[in-house]
Each structure stands twice: as structure tokens, then as C-alpha cells.
Amino acid sequence: MRTGPVAIMALAAACAPVPAINSDLKDAELRSRLDERFMPGMSLEQVQGTLDELHVARRLRRVYPGPPVQLLARLFPVGGYWVDNPEFQDVWYVDAWFLFAEGRLERVDTERRRMRVQHYQYMDPPFQTPELLPTRPRPVSGGADADQQ
């Protein structure tokens, strides 16, 4: 029996470790895990290494040069981003933004986002699969007194 490429990809995804931080977590639990693992003063390399340990896929991360340098880690539900019902489906995900001042982690902001699929089309920005990360960072303001979500 021959196994096709789609079956191989599905099997590999099923065997992948579950990210310890994901969008299935309630906001308070996600914030607790982020605060526990990512301390102010960490370098970009240390943050990337911790995200590796937490099994956040590198393809769902992007570094944006600054100032300030920002790292986006897009967190999906356990099992990943899937559209099961292209007629109508909501998928919730979280953007975790790691902000660095002078090469050191200053803070982590989170934004819970919804992607709606309706009649085989993406209804919310960015109007394509949320696995495609933005090409530019989000605007940020302030330092320690800035709002954290």
C-alpha cells in the first residue's frame, strides 16, 4: 500500500508535540504561562529558544527590525489552524508580540483575534489564511506604562 503526500502530512501533524501556549487557553492562563516563561531582559535568542521548547512552530513566528524590535508568535488552537466547514466557521487565534528595547525583552502583548470563513472566503483581515504572517509589525507606543492586553 502506498501512502500519499497528504496522508503523510496529516500523520506528521498528528504526531507533532502540542504547543504549551496556544489559543485554546483562557486569557488569564495564557498570560500566566507567558509571564512564567518570558522575563524582561531576555535576549531575542533566549525568547526564540523558549518558544522552541514550548513547541511554537518557527513558521508561525516573524522578527521585525525596530525600533523597537518585535517578534510575532501566532498561536493557534491545539491541533493547528483548520477549516472544517468552509460554509461558515470561526477560528480564534492569538498574536503574541514580544517587544525588545536595546536588544532585551521589555514586554509581551497579546491580541486575541477571530478569523471567520463564510462561503469559502475569509471575512476578516488579513483576508487570507492566518498562517500568512504580516509583512510589517504593528505600531507600538510607550514603554512599561503602555497597555498590555
DRENTORKOL-3810 file (N, C-alpha, C; in nm, 4 decimals):
REM DRENTORKOL-3810
@n.u->0.0844; n.v->-0.1173; n.w->0.0000; ca.u->0.0000; ca.v->0.0000; ca.w->0.0000; c.u->0.0891; c.v->0.1239; c.w->0.0000
@n.u->0.0534; n.v->0.2189; n.w->-0.0835; ca.u->0.1325; ca.v->0.3413; ca.w->-0.0968; c.u->0.0643; c.v->0.4558; c.w->-0.0225
@n.u->0.1433; n.v->0.5340; n.w->0.0508; ca.u->0.0898; ca.v->0.6464; ca.w->0.1269; c.u->0.1138; c.v->0.7744; c.w->0.0490
@n.u->0.0074; n.v->0.8522; n.w->0.0286; ca.u->0.0174; ca.v->0.9772; ca.w->-0.0453; c.u->0.0732; c.v->1.0898; c.w->0.0391
@n.u->0.1135; n.v->1.2012; n.w->-0.0266; ca.u->0.1738; ca.v->1.3131; ca.w->0.0475; c.u->0.0784; c.v->1.3783; c.w->0.1473
@n.u->-0.0509; n.v->1.3834; n.w->0.1150; ca.u->-0.1466; ca.v->1.4431; ca.w->0.2087; c.u->-0.1569; c.v->1.3592; c.w->0.3351
@n.u->-0.1599; n.v->1.2277; n.w->0.3194; ca.u->-0.1665; ca.v->1.1391; ca.w->0.4354; c.u->-0.0405; c.v->1.1511; c.w->0.5204
@n.u->0.0737; n.v->1.1658; n.w->0.4563; ca.u->0.1991; ca.v->1.1799; ca.w->0.5303; c.u->0.1988; c.v->1.3097; c.w->0.6094
@n.u->0.1537; n.v->1.4193; n.w->0.5482; ca.u->0.1488; ca.v->1.5482; ca.w->0.6180; c.u->0.0518; c.v->1.5426; c.w->0.7353
@n.u->-0.0632; n.v->1.4796; n.w->0.7176; ca.u->-0.1610; ca.v->1.4682; ca.w->0.8256; c.u->-0.1051; c.v->1.3849; c.w->0.9402
@n.u->-0.0359; n.v->1.2775; n.w->0.9069; ca.u->0.0246; ca.v->1.1926; ca.w->1.0094; c.u->0.1328; c.v->1.2691; c.w->1.0849
@n.u->0.2152; n.v->1.3453; n.w->1.0135; ca.u->0.3208; ca.v->1.4241; ca.w->1.0788; c.u->0.2594; c.v->1.5279; c.w->1.1715
@n.u->0.1521; n.v->1.5924; n.w->1.1289; ca.u->0.0854; ca.v->1.6928; ca.w->1.2135; c.u->0.0270; c.v->1.6276; c.w->1.3382
@n.u->-0.0286; n.v->1.5091; n.w->1.3230; ca.u->-0.0887; ca.v->1.4388; ca.w->1.4367; c.u->0.0172; c.v->1.3980; c.w->1.5389
@n.u->0.1405; n.v->1.3749; n.w->1.4930; ca.u->0.2479; ca.v->1.3326; ca.w->1.5817; c.u->0.3257; c.v->1.4502; c.w->1.6397
@n.u->0.3006; n.v->1.5712; n.w->1.5919; ca.u->0.3747; ca.v->1.6877; ca.w->1.6391; c.u->0.3390; c.v->1.7170; c.w->1.7844
@n.u->0.4366; n.v->1.7643; n.w->1.8623; ca.u->0.4085; ca.v->1.7983; ca.w->2.0021; c.u->0.3080; c.v->1.9132; c.w->2.0103
@n.u->0.2243; n.v->1.9106; n.w->2.1110; ca.u->0.1239; ca.v->2.0148; ca.w->2.1318; c.u->0.1931; c.v->2.1378; c.w->2.1910
@n.u->0.1740; n.v->2.2564; n.w->2.1298; ca.u->0.2334; ca.v->2.3768; ca.w->2.1883; c.u->0.1789; c.v->2.4020; c.w->2.3293
@n.u->0.2680; n.v->2.4328; n.w->2.4218; ca.u->0.2281; ca.v->2.4578; ca.w->2.5613; c.u->0.1575; c.v->2.5912; c.w->2.5763
@n.u->0.1744; n.v->2.6804; n.w->2.4794; ca.u->0.0962; ca.v->2.8042; ca.w->2.4757; c.u->0.0187; c.v->2.8016; c.w->2.3448
@n.u->-0.1119; n.v->2.8191; n.w->2.3537; ca.u->-0.1976; ca.v->2.8095; ca.w->2.2369; c.u->-0.3244; c.v->2.8909; c.w->2.2610
@n.u->-0.4033; n.v->2.9096; n.w->2.1559; ca.u->-0.5220; ca.v->2.9947; ca.w->2.1673; c.u->-0.6397; c.v->2.9266; c.w->2.2364
@n.u->-0.6267; n.v->2.7987; n.w->2.2682; ca.u->-0.7325; ca.v->2.7320; ca.w->2.3451; c.u->-0.7304; c.v->2.7747; c.w->2.4922
@n.u->-0.6181; n.v->2.8281; n.w->2.5382; ca.u->-0.6067; ca.v->2.8704; ca.w->2.6781; c.u->-0.6893; c.v->2.9971; c.w->2.7011
@n.u->-0.7505; n.v->3.0058; n.w->2.8175; ca.u->-0.8185; ca.v->3.1294; ca.w->2.8579; c.u->-0.7125; c.v->3.2389; c.w->2.8730
@n.u->-0.7546; n.v->3.3635; n.w->2.8595; ca.u->-0.6596; ca.v->3.4748; ca.w->2.8636; c.u->-0.5732; c.v->3.4740; c.w->2.9898
@n.u->-0.6335; n.v->3.4502; n.w->3.1052; ca.u->-0.5576; ca.v->3.4517; ca.w->3.2306; c.u->-0.4526; c.v->3.3399; c.w->3.2333
@n.u->-0.4877; n.v->3.2212; n.w->3.1863; ca.u->-0.3929; ca.v->3.1097; ca.w->3.1843; c.u->-0.2803; c.v->3.1359; c.w->3.0843
@n.u->-0.3131; n.v->3.1899; n.w->2.9685; ca.u->-0.2103; ca.v->3.2225; ca.w->2.8698; c.u->-0.1149; c.v->3.3276; c.w->2.9264
@n.u->-0.1695; n.v->3.4322; n.w->2.9878; ca.u->-0.0864; ca.v->3.5387; ca.w->3.0461; c.u->0.0046; c.v->3.4806; c.w->3.1535
@n.u->-0.0486; n.v->3.3900; n.w->3.2369; ca.u->0.0308; ca.v->3.3273; ca.w->3.3422; c.u->0.1476; c.v->3.2490; c.w->3.2831
@n.u->0.1225; n.v->3.1711; n.w->3.1796; ca.u->0.2293; ca.v->3.0922; ca.w->3.1173; c.u->0.3331; c.v->3.1817; c.w->3.0509
@n.u->0.2872; n.v->3.2902; n.w->2.9873; ca.u->0.3824; ca.v->3.3831; ca.w->2.9255; c.u->0.4694; c.v->3.4499; c.w->3.0317
@n.u->0.4053; n.v->3.4969; n.w->3.1390; ca.u->0.4801; ca.v->3.5640; ca.w->3.2464; c.u->0.5782; c.v->3.4694; c.w->3.3154
@n.u->0.5409; n.v->3.3420; n.w->3.3228; ca.u->0.6256; ca.v->3.2417; ca.w->3.3878; c.u->0.7506; c.v->3.2109; c.w->3.3053
@n.u->0.7385; n.v->3.2113; n.w->3.1739; ca.u->0.8479; ca.v->3.1672; ca.w->3.0864; c.u->0.9285; c.v->3.2797; c.w->3.0216
@n.u->0.8705; n.v->3.3998; n.w->3.0108; ca.u->0.9367; ca.v->3.5101; ca.w->2.9398; c.u->0.9548; c.v->3.6288; c.w->3.0336
@n.u->1.0778; n.v->3.6446; n.w->3.0823; ca.u->1.1081; ca.v->3.7511; ca.w->3.1778; c.u->1.1701; c.v->3.8697; c.w->3.1059
@n.u->1.1359; n.v->3.9904; n.w->3.1504; ca.u->1.2030; ca.v->4.1080; ca.w->3.0951; c.u->1.3545; c.v->4.0923; c.w->3.1060
@n.u->1.4239; n.v->4.1368; n.w->3.0019; ca.u->1.5688; ca.v->4.1257; ca.w->2.9985; c.u->1.6200; c.v->4.0106; c.w->2.9143
@n.u->1.5317; n.v->3.9177; n.w->2.8753; ca.u->1.5743; ca.v->3.8061; ca.w->2.7899; c.u->1.6153; c.v->3.8600; c.w->2.6534
@n.u->1.7115; n.v->3.7929; n.w->2.5900; ca.u->1.7522; ca.v->3.8295; ca.w->2.4542; c.u->1.6550; c.v->3.7679; c.w->2.3540
@n.u->1.6616; n.v->3.8150; n.w->2.2310; ca.u->1.5788; ca.v->3.7588; ca.w->2.1245; c.u->1.6070; c.v->3.6094; c.w->2.1081
@n.u->1.7339; n.v->3.5714; n.w->2.1158; ca.u->1.7702; ca.v->3.4299; ca.w->2.1020; c.u->1.7126; c.v->3.3459; c.w->2.2159
@n.u->1.7132; n.v->3.4002; n.w->2.3368; ca.u->1.6551; ca.v->3.3276; ca.w->2.4503; c.u->1.5037; c.v->3.3113; c.w->2.4329
@n.u->1.4368; n.v->3.4150; n.w->2.3857; ca.u->1.2925; ca.v->3.4065; ca.w->2.3619; c.u->1.2647; c.v->3.3025; c.w->2.2544
@n.u->1.3404; n.v->3.3058; n.w->2.1447; ca.u->1.3216; ca.v->3.2065; ca.w->2.0382; c.u->1.3446; c.v->3.0651; c.w->2.0918
@n.u->1.4466; n.v->3.0468; n.w->2.1732; ca.u->1.4735; ca.v->2.9152; ca.w->2.2312; c.u->1.3606; c.v->2.8675; c.w->2.3210
@n.u->1.3032; n.v->2.9577; n.w->2.3999; ca.u->1.1910; ca.v->2.9203; ca.w->2.4865; c.u->1.0687; c.v->2.8862; c.w->2.4025
@n.u->1.0447; n.v->2.9606; n.w->2.2951; ca.u->0.9333; ca.v->2.9264; ca.w->2.2058; c.u->0.9555; c.v->2.7890; c.w->2.1424
@n.u->1.0809; n.v->2.7568; n.w->2.1091; ca.u->1.1118; ca.v->2.6219; ca.w->2.0585; c.u->1.0759; c.v->2.5167; c.w->2.1629
@n.u->1.1152; n.v->2.5409; n.w->2.2886; ca.u->1.0856; ca.v->2.4466; ca.w->2.3969; c.u->0.9350; c.v->2.4289; c.w->2.4166
@n.u->0.8589; n.v->2.5357; n.w->2.3921; ca.u->0.7133; ca.v->2.5308; ca.w->2.4083; c.u->0.6432; c.v->2.4778; c.w->2.2834
@n.u->0.7212; n.v->2.4393; n.w->2.1834; ca.u->0.6714; ca.v->2.3790; ca.w->2.0586; c.u->0.5865; c.v->2.4749; c.w->1.9756
@n.u->0.6214; n.v->2.6047; n.w->1.9791; ca.u->0.5564; ca.v->2.7016; ca.w->1.8897; c.u->0.6332; c.v->2.6965; c.w->1.7578
@n.u->0.5646; n.v->2.6617; n.w->1.6512; ca.u->0.6294; ca.v->2.6409; ca.w->1.5216; c.u->0.7014; c.v->2.7667; c.w->1.4732
@n.u->0.8232; n.v->2.7492; n.w->1.4239; ca.u->0.9005; ca.v->2.8625; ca.w->1.3711; c.u->0.8316; c.v->2.9264; c.w->1.2509
@n.u->0.7565; n.v->2.8500; n.w->1.1738; ca.u->0.6876; ca.v->2.9074; ca.w->1.0576; c.u->0.5754; c.v->3.0022; c.w->1.0995
@n.u->0.5388; n.v->3.0000; n.w->1.2279; ca.u->0.4357; ca.v->3.0894; ca.w->1.2797; c.u->0.4968; c.v->3.2022; c.w->1.3629
@n.u->0.6242; n.v->3.2352; n.w->1.3337; ca.u->0.6941; ca.v->3.3439; ca.w->1.4029; c.u->0.7625; c.v->3.4317; c.w->1.2997
@n.u->0.7728; n.v->3.5596; n.w->1.3331; ca.u->0.8471; ca.v->3.6513; ca.w->1.2458; c.u->0.9087; c.v->3.7606; c.w->1.3327
@n.u->1.0335; n.v->3.7938; n.w->1.3005; ca.u->1.1039; ca.v->3.9030; ca.w->1.3673; c.u->1.0966; c.v->4.0255; c.w->1.2769
@n.u->1.0636; n.v->4.1392; n.w->1.3376; ca.u->1.0553; ca.v->4.2666; ca.w->1.2659; c.u->1.1619; c.v->4.3595; c.w->1.3238
@n.u->1.2492; n.v->4.4156; n.w->1.2370; ca.u->1.3508; ca.v->4.5073; ca.w->1.2885; c.u->1.2857; c.v->4.6331; c.w->1.3435
@n.u->1.3516; n.v->4.6974; n.w->1.4348; ca.u->1.2918; ca.v->4.8117; ca.w->1.5034; c.u->1.3462; c.v->4.9438; c.w->1.4588
@n.u->1.3387; n.v->5.0387; n.w->1.5444; ca.u->1.2992; ca.v->5.0222; ca.w->1.6836; c.u->1.1486; c.v->5.0293; c.w->1.7020
@n.u->1.0945; n.v->4.9630; n.w->1.7994; ca.u->1.1576; ca.v->4.8536; ca.w->1.8725; c.u->1.1535; c.v->4.7258; c.w->1.7901
@n.u->1.2497; n.v->4.6380; n.w->1.8133; ca.u->1.2459; ca.v->4.5057; ca.w->1.7517; c.u->1.1244; c.v->4.4339; c.w->1.8084
@n.u->1.0501; n.v->4.3672; n.w->1.7205; ca.u->0.9334; ca.v->4.2911; ca.w->1.7647; c.u->0.9405; c.v->4.1493; c.w->1.7083
@n.u->0.8907; n.v->4.0572; n.w->1.7858; ca.u->0.8781; ca.v->3.9178; ca.w->1.7428; c.u->0.7316; c.v->3.8812; c.w->1.7568
@n.u->0.6718; n.v->3.8382; n.w->1.6470; ca.u->0.5335; ca.v->3.7905; ca.w->1.6497; c.u->0.5357; c.v->3.6386; c.w->1.6556
@n.u->0.4603; n.v->3.5827; n.w->1.7495; ca.u->0.4361; ca.v->3.4382; ca.w->1.7548; c.u->0.2853; c.v->3.4208; c.w->1.7460
@n.u->0.2389; n.v->3.3598; n.w->1.6392; ca.u->0.0955; ca.v->3.3386; ca.w->1.6202; c.u->0.0593; c.v->3.2037; c.w->1.6801
@n.u->-0.0371; n.v->3.2064; n.w->1.7718; ca.u->-0.0775; ca.v->3.0867; ca.w->1.8468; c.u->-0.2148; c.v->3.0421; c.w->1.8003
@n.u->-0.2237; n.v->2.9180; n.w->1.7575; ca.u->-0.3484; ca.v->2.8598; ca.w->1.7106; c.u->-0.4030; c.v->2.7612; c.w->1.8131
@n.u->-0.5257; n.v->2.7123; n.w->1.7911; ca.u->-0.5788; ca.v->2.6084; ca.w->1.8804; c.u->-0.4920; c.v->2.4824; c.w->1.8740
@n.u->-0.5047; n.v->2.3985; n.w->1.9758; ca.u->-0.4354; ca.v->2.2701; ca.w->1.9752; c.u->-0.4767; c.v->2.1962; c.w->1.8481
@n.u->-0.3806; n.v->2.1436; n.w->1.7771; ca.u->-0.4090; ca.v->2.0758; ca.w->1.6505; c.u->-0.3899; c.v->2.1657; c.w->1.5305
@n.u->-0.3738; n.v->2.2962; n.w->1.5536; ca.u->-0.3455; ca.v->2.3870; ca.w->1.4428; c.u->-0.4684; c.v->2.4550; c.w->1.3859
@n.u->-0.4440; n.v->2.5299; n.w->1.2817; ca.u->-0.5490; ca.v->2.6053; ca.w->1.2132; c.u->-0.6063; c.v->2.5189; c.w->1.1020
@n.u->-0.7341; n.v->2.4884; n.w->1.1131; ca.u->-0.8019; ca.v->2.4063; ca.w->1.0125; c.u->-0.9371; c.v->2.4679; c.w->0.9808
@n.u->-0.9751; n.v->2.4619; n.w->0.8565; ca.u->-1.1110; ca.v->2.4997; ca.w->0.8171; c.u->-1.1838; c.v->2.3703; c.w->0.7863
@n.u->-1.2746; n.v->2.3335; n.w->0.8756; ca.u->-1.3528; ca.v->2.2110; ca.w->0.8581; c.u->-1.4823; c.v->2.2372; c.w->0.7839
@n.u->-1.5371; n.v->2.3577; n.w->0.7999; ca.u->-1.6655; ca.v->2.3915; ca.w->0.7391; c.u->-1.6509; c.v->2.5235; c.w->0.6633
@n.u->-1.6159; n.v->2.5199; n.w->0.5352; ca.u->-1.5933; ca.v->2.6430; ca.w->0.4599; c.u->-1.7205; c.v->2.7239; c.w->0.4335
@n.u->-1.8364; n.v->2.6683; n.w->0.4673; ca.u->-1.9601; ca.v->2.7458; ca.w->0.4534; c.u->-1.9690; c.v->2.8522; c.w->0.5620
@n.u->-1.9322; n.v->2.8149; n.w->0.6850; ca.u->-1.9252; ca.v->2.9124; ca.w->0.7937; c.u->-1.8478; c.v->2.8527; c.w->0.9098
@n.u->-1.7422; n.v->2.9216; n.w->0.9506; ca.u->-1.6626; ca.v->2.8755; ca.w->1.0641; c.u->-1.5890; c.v->2.9939; c.w->1.1259
@n.u->-1.5788; n.v->2.9927; n.w->1.2578; ca.u->-1.4963; ca.v->3.0876; ca.w->1.3326; c.u->-1.3728; c.v->3.0144; c.w->1.3819
@n.u->-1.2566; n.v->3.0764; n.w->1.3672; ca.u->-1.1325; ca.v->3.0233; ca.w->1.4216; c.u->-1.0708; c.v->3.1350; c.w->1.5044
@n.u->-1.0432; n.v->3.1058; n.w->1.6301; ca.u->-0.9805; ca.v->3.2032; ca.w->1.7192; c.u->-0.8325; c.v->3.1725; c.w->1.7301
@n.u->-0.7510; n.v->3.2774; n.w->1.7244; ca.u->-0.6075; ca.v->3.2625; ca.w->1.7442; c.u->-0.5567; c.v->3.3825; c.w->1.8226
@n.u->-0.4322; n.v->3.3746; n.w->1.8681; ca.u->-0.3728; ca.v->3.4815; ca.w->1.9486; c.u->-0.2408; c.v->3.5220; c.w->1.8847
@n.u->-0.2221; n.v->3.6527; n.w->1.8716; ca.u->-0.0924; ca.v->3.7069; ca.w->1.8328; c.u->-0.0208; c.v->3.7485; c.w->1.9605
@n.u->0.0940; n.v->3.6876; n.w->1.9850; ca.u->0.1781; ca.v->3.7265; ca.w->2.0989; c.u->0.2938; c.v->3.8080; c.w->2.0425
@n.u->0.3002; n.v->3.9337; n.w->2.0841; ca.u->0.4023; ca.v->4.0274; ca.w->2.0365; c.u->0.5063; c.v->4.0464; c.w->2.1469
@n.u->0.6298; n.v->4.0083; n.w->2.1173; ca.u->0.7415; ca.v->4.0248; ca.w->2.2090; c.u->0.8148; c.v->4.1516; c.w->2.1666
@n.u->0.8208; n.v->4.2514; n.w->2.2554; ca.u->0.8838; ca.v->4.3790; ca.w->2.2247; c.u->1.0180; c.v->4.3890; c.w->2.2954
@n.u->1.1191; n.v->4.4299; n.w->2.2195; ca.u->1.2554; ca.v->4.4368; ca.w->2.2698; c.u->1.3043; c.v->4.5810; c.w->2.2669
@n.u->1.3615; n.v->4.6253; n.w->2.3763; ca.u->1.4256; ca.v->4.7562; ca.w->2.3849; c.u->1.5741; c.v->4.7330; c.w->2.4077
@n.u->1.6562; n.v->4.7913; n.w->2.3212; ca.u->1.8012; ca.v->4.7764; ca.w->2.3313; c.u->1.8424; c.v->4.6300; c.w->2.3381
@n.u->1.7751; n.v->4.5453; n.w->2.2588; ca.u->1.8122; ca.v->4.4045; ca.w->2.2486; c.u->1.7616; c.v->4.3154; c.w->2.3601
@n.u->1.6803; n.v->4.3689; n.w->2.4514; ca.u->1.6291; ca.v->4.2905; ca.w->2.5634; c.u->1.4777; c.v->4.2967; c.w->2.5678
@n.u->1.4163; n.v->4.1844; n.w->2.6062; ca.u->1.2710; ca.v->4.1786; ca.w->2.6138; c.u->1.2195; c.v->4.2813; c.w->2.7134
@n.u->1.1270; n.v->4.3608; n.w->2.6669; ca.u->1.0647; ca.v->4.4603; ca.w->2.7530; c.u->0.9284; c.v->4.4121; c.w->2.8019
@n.u->0.8474; n.v->4.3575; n.w->2.7093; ca.u->0.7142; ca.v->4.3102; ca.w->2.7470; c.u->0.6598; c.v->4.2187; c.w->2.6376
@n.u->0.5510; n.v->4.1492; n.w->2.6729; ca.u->0.4782; ca.v->4.0648; ca.w->2.5778; c.u->0.3336; c.v->4.1118; c.w->2.5783
@n.u->0.2845; n.v->4.1511; n.w->2.4618; ca.u->0.1442; ca.v->4.1892; ca.w->2.4453; c.u->0.0725; c.v->4.0777; c.w->2.3710
@n.u->-0.0542; n.v->4.0588; n.w->2.4027; ca.u->-0.1322; ca.v->3.9582; ca.w->2.3305; c.u->-0.2570; c.v->4.0219; c.w->2.2713
@n.u->-0.2956; n.v->3.9706; n.w->2.1559; ca.u->-0.4181; ca.v->4.0130; ca.w->2.0886; c.u->-0.4942; c.v->3.8881; c.w->2.0461
@n.u->-0.6114; n.v->3.8687; n.w->2.1029; ca.u->-0.6957; ca.v->3.7565; ca.w->2.0612; c.u->-0.7697; c.v->3.7993; c.w->1.9357
@n.u->-0.7627; n.v->3.7157; n.w->1.8332; ca.u->-0.8209; ca.v->3.7507; ca.w->1.7037; c.u->-0.9134; c.v->3.6402; c.w->1.6539
@n.u->-1.0074; n.v->3.6806; n.w->1.5723; ca.u->-1.1021; ca.v->3.5860; ca.w->1.5137; c.u->-1.0903; c.v->3.5916; c.w->1.3617
@n.u->-1.0896; n.v->3.4740; n.w->1.3016; ca.u->-1.0942; ca.v->3.4633; ca.w->1.1563; c.u->-1.2235; c.v->3.3906; c.w->1.1217
@n.u->-1.3085; n.v->3.4594; n.w->1.0456; ca.u->-1.4328; ca.v->3.3972; ca.w->1.0011; c.u->-1.4184; c.v->3.3528; c.w->0.8562
@n.u->-1.4649; n.v->3.2331; n.w->0.8299; ca.u->-1.4724; ca.v->3.1819; ca.w->0.6942; c.u->-1.6196; c.v->3.1677; c.w->0.6625
@n.u->-1.6608; n.v->3.2248; n.w->0.5511; ca.u->-1.8008; ca.v->3.2175; ca.w->0.5116; c.u->-1.8076; c.v->3.2020; c.w->0.3606
@n.u->-1.8789; n.v->3.1030; n.w->0.3170; ca.u->-1.8944; ca.v->3.0745; ca.w->0.1734; c.u->-1.7585; c.v->3.0678; c.w->0.1042
@n.u->-1.6659; n.v->2.9931; n.w->0.1661; ca.u->-1.5332; ca.v->2.9655; ca.w->0.1101; c.u->-1.4443; c.v->3.0891; c.w->0.1004
@n.u->-1.4759; n.v->3.1964; n.w->0.1721; ca.u->-1.3937; ca.v->3.3172; ca.w->0.1701; c.u->-1.3621; c.v->3.3613; c.w->0.3119
@n.u->-1.2425; n.v->3.4193; n.w->0.3303; ca.u->-1.2042; ca.v->3.4761; ca.w->0.4584; c.u->-1.2719; c.v->3.6117; c.w->0.4719
@n.u->-1.3424; n.v->3.6319; n.w->0.5815; ca.u->-1.4219; ca.v->3.7519; ca.w->0.6014; c.u->-1.3494; c.v->3.8619; c.w->0.6785
@n.u->-1.2454; n.v->3.8299; n.w->0.7506; ca.u->-1.1770; ca.v->3.9266; ca.w->0.8355; c.u->-1.0353; c.v->3.9501; c.w->0.7826
@n.u->-0.9804; n.v->4.0705; n.w->0.8093; ca.u->-0.8406; ca.v->4.0915; ca.w->0.7706; c.u->-0.7539; c.v->3.9877; c.w->0.8385
@n.u->-0.6559; n.v->3.9349; n.w->0.7745; ca.u->-0.5924; ca.v->3.9778; ca.w->0.6503; c.u->-0.6550; c.v->3.9208; c.w->0.5237
@n.u->-0.7728; n.v->3.8616; n.w->0.5287; ca.u->-0.8452; ca.v->3.8092; ca.w->0.4136; c.u->-0.7719; c.v->3.6965; c.w->0.3422
@n.u->-0.6917; n.v->3.6234; n.w->0.4159; ca.u->-0.6303; ca.v->3.5004; ca.w->0.3683; c.u->-0.5985; c.v->3.4180; c.w->0.4911
@n.u->-0.5476; n.v->3.3006; n.w->0.4711; ca.u->-0.5182; ca.v->3.2145; ca.w->0.5845; c.u->-0.4343; c.v->3.2885; c.w->0.6886
@n.u->-0.4714; n.v->3.2794; n.w->0.8149; ca.u->-0.3919; ca.v->3.3463; ca.w->0.9184; c.u->-0.2540; c.v->3.2840; c.w->0.9382
@n.u->-0.2228; n.v->3.1777; n.w->0.8660; ca.u->-0.0874; ca.v->3.1228; ca.w->0.8729; c.u->0.0123; c.v->3.2117; c.w->0.7981
@n.u->-0.0379; n.v->3.3037; n.w->0.7148; ca.u->0.0496; ca.v->3.4012; ca.w->0.6497; c.u->0.0652; c.v->3.5196; c.w->0.7440
@n.u->0.1850; n.v->3.5401; n.w->0.7920; ca.u->0.2101; ca.v->3.6451; ca.w->0.8903; c.u->0.2249; c.v->3.7806; c.w->0.8217
@n.u->0.1924; n.v->3.8884; n.w->0.8932; ca.u->0.2045; ca.v->4.0214; ca.w->0.8329; c.u->0.3487; c.v->4.0532; c.w->0.7936
@n.u->0.3630; n.v->4.1369; n.w->0.6916; ca.u->0.4959; ca.v->4.1754; ca.w->0.6457; c.u->0.5530; c.v->4.2903; c.w->0.7275
@n.u->0.4668; n.v->4.3620; n.w->0.8001; ca.u->0.5124; ca.v->4.4737; ca.w->0.8832; c.u->0.4645; c.v->4.4540; c.w->1.0266
@n.u->0.5396; n.v->4.5092; n.w->1.1224; ca.u->0.4978; ca.v->4.4968; ca.w->1.2619; c.u->0.3801; c.v->4.5883; c.w->1.2916
@n.u->0.3179; n.v->4.5657; n.w->1.4026; ca.u->0.2103; ca.v->4.6545; ca.w->1.4451; c.u->0.2713; c.v->4.7796; c.w->1.5064
@n.u->0.2007; n.v->4.8913; n.w->1.5005; ca.u->0.2521; ca.v->5.0108; ca.w->1.5681; c.u->0.2466; c.v->4.9915; c.w->1.7195
@n.u->0.3474; n.v->5.0395; n.w->1.7888; ca.u->0.3504; ca.v->5.0300; ca.w->1.9347; c.u->0.3764; c.v->5.1671; c.w->1.9931
@n.u->0.3359; n.v->5.1811; n.w->2.1168; ca.u->0.3593; ca.v->5.3067; ca.w->2.1864; c.u->0.4183; c.v->5.2784; c.w->2.3223
@n.u->0.4873; n.v->5.3763; n.w->2.3736; ca.u->0.5323; ca.v->5.3747; ca.w->2.5128; c.u->0.6196; c.v->5.2593; c.w->2.5521
@n.u->0.6560; n.v->5.2632; n.w->2.6784; ca.u->0.7387; ca.v->5.1584; ca.w->2.7366; c.u->0.6591; c.v->5.0807; c.w->2.8365
@n.u->0.7052; n.v->5.0811; n.w->2.9598; ca.u->0.6445; ca.v->4.9988; ca.w->3.0641; c.u->0.5024; c.v->5.0398; c.w->3.0964
@n.u->0.4662; n.v->5.1684; n.w->3.0667; ca.u->0.3308; ca.v->5.2119; ca.w->3.1001; c.u->0.2316; c.v->5.1886; c.w->2.9862
@n.u->0.2745; n.v->5.1274; n.w->2.8758; ca.u->0.1825; ca.v->5.1014; ca.w->2.7647; c.u->0.0834; c.v->4.9946; c.w->2.8034
@n.u->-0.0312; n.v->4.9988; n.w->2.7394; ca.u->-0.1364; ca.v->4.8993; ca.w->2.7687; c.u->-0.0908; c.v->4.7625; c.w->2.7240
@n.u->-0.1145; n.v->4.6645; n.w->2.8086; ca.u->-0.0926; ca.v->4.5241; ca.w->2.7731; c.u->-0.2288; c.v->4.4594; c.w->2.7654
@n.u->-0.2460; n.v->4.3763; n.w->2.6653; ca.u->-0.3765; ca.v->4.3118; ca.w->2.6503; c.u->-0.3714; c.v->4.1722; c.w->2.7037
END
